[in-house]
């Protein structure tokens, strides 16, 4: 989830204390990626000069926040930034000591950044723009570190998948930044589920309940909701620019669901609306979905993005029930397996920072070791498509099948007229 002030709205819901940002967790997600055969030319190049020149596309709160982690890693030089808005890229440039000549603005600012000498880019812009920006980066010969969600519609997901394949062919690294997949407790628990720790799977639950992280952005829509620059500043309240809350924010819990199941659902049926917060913007503030998987296994999903008035539980949670046990995961809380094959797991209260830090380390390691497998893309594409399936079923108030959604491949129209290049 992105938030404009760079802070997560997720808290440790057991204590209601915001997640603490801690020191670097030295072990990157070894369970996700493996090292490929080394390209000797690349290895020699990075052995001689291991610092990667990286540019940031999208310099708001999240972009500036993650750029500081790239700078602290020690293997990167943050040398450029691109954002539609001058004030954002200037604030970013001041904090990261990026020269004014390397600060690019406008819708096409990222293209000018890609024409520079950067070797890699981190894409942290509003989700609608991710597919085209990632494709352009690969075409320009840059390594890509891509924020989630990767896209807001089926064509965008397909383009990201194609770009990752092209990156592999061009010997480029393409990494999608999902924090949970870089966490050792999640990795071990889900590995045990895949090995049969729960017995026969019966049903599951996925939830994401939190307050509204875009409260401060209403002022732009109040001033002039039809102004395209105001829409862009308040992108988290726009269903096309963000993908709505089910894609922009709830993808975290639906990615864990996808990771557990290892296959897409057959169909979804859902509902939702805008009832708990201000009637501004085009996004909903809640969704309720039933995802049906093969063998008639159902997973219920619900999300909320308005005040919960102290209700518990909150946050990002997944449960899967089986004949021998239950998997329980909480982003920022406990991960464990109960039952016959008990797994104690542990507390993930450092996951928000550590997930990004681990992925930044993995990105550098993959570049340095010429690992172009780019294994994070395929599951990320599938997780993103699951959010689109649920969203479509809820919008249309009917059962929508996976095959139907993929066949239609409907694009979303961002209505960008009036924005400058």
Secondary structure, DSSP 8 states (H G I E B T S, - for coil): ---TTS----EETTTTEE----S--SS--TTT-------HHHHHHHHH---EEEEEE--SHHHHHHHHHHHHHSSEEEEEEE-SSHHHHHHHHHHHT--GGGEE-STTHHHHHHTSS-SEEEE-S-GGGHHHHHHHHHHTT-EEEEESS--SSHHHHHHHHHHHHHHHHTT--EEEE-SGGG-HHHHHHHHHHHTTTT-SEEEEEEEEEE--TTGGGHHHHHHHTT-HHHHHHTGGG-HHHH-HHHHHTTHHHHHHHHHHH-S--SEEEEEEES-SS-S-SS--SEEEEEEEEGGGEEEEEEEEES--TT-SS-EEEEEEEESSEEEEEETTSEEEEEETT-EEEEE-TTHHHHHHHHHHHHHHHHHHTT----THHHHHHHHHHHHHHHHHHHHHTS-EEHHHHHHH--------TT---
